[in-house]
Amino acid sequence: MKRILDCTASDFEKMGKEDLLQSIKASEGRTLIAEVVCQATPVYPGLTNAEYASAFGADLILLNYLDVYVPNIEGLENVHPDQTIHEMKKLVGRPVGMNLEPVDTEAESLETLNDLPEGRKAIPSSLKKAKELGVDFICLTGNPKTGVTNKAIKKSIKAAKELDLLVIAGKMHGAGVKEGLAANDTVKGFVYAGADIVLLPGVGTVPGVTLEKTQALIDTVHDAGAIALTTIGTSQEGAEKETIQQIALYNKMAGADIHHIGDAGMNGIAIPERIMDYSITIRGKRHTYTRMAASVRR
């Protein structure tokens, strides 16, 4: 099995769930996932934000705000809805996943919450449709003002595992409800429910998330048998280069297997240069430039 650092488009085409997980583990904390908003107008016309994120060094693409029943991606034209994900994967030559949101209707909210369409909720029918669309992984998390709770995430993990999906699970921020983001029992519960990858807020991205606390949680995830993903879900993907570099190094020091950069730096994407800065920080120019330059025909 190749490290994800060495994989090209033809390698990714052959990978199943376990292959992808193993290639991430073998890369020792040098895997980068970039999130993009499907409904946002791309940085420049003629391409999708996913293509820009890929061009600046992302190994994996995470689609946000995608409705599985109306799978529209801005910049991707003249594609049958059922072929949207397949076409996206051909264009970027990388694994592509999507968010679905485990909304808890009984959650104690801190603000007025948004009403999500069924196609964005992490319910059995939407999870099944996501698999039919061909996603490589599902991320069970919450956008701002969605009312997602850890309890609901755990329930959705079990539903996703029944479909044999590769599951990322956890909260990047509060999602509009009154509860703690992560604790040892929470992350262990996600793993025991079936999560392959546990999502945690990156060091310095939400109040109180220190290097020491994040390292302890990542150790718990690893001990429970899963891998850990740290996130920037608080618009710091639009911060200066030095901020990104500091967050990246702290997350790597904490033991992150995968590093996530969010979609709110510009119009539905991180500032592209920040994707590259994050990549260079965790794996140097050698692997960053190789990822950026490799043709999707390799």
Secondary structure by P-SEA (a helix, b strand, c coil): ccccccccaaaaaaccaaaaaaaaaaacccbbbbbbbcccccccccccaaaaaaaacccbbbbcccccccccccccccccccaaaaaaaaaaccbbbbbbbbcccccccccbbbbbcccccccaaaaaaaaaacccbbbbcccccccccaaaaaaaaaaaaaaccbbbbbbccccccccccccaaaaaaaaaacccbbbbccccccccccaaaaaaaaaaaaaacbbbbbbcccccccccaaaaaaaaaaaaaacccbbbbbccccccccaaaaaaaaaaaaccaaaaaaaacccccc
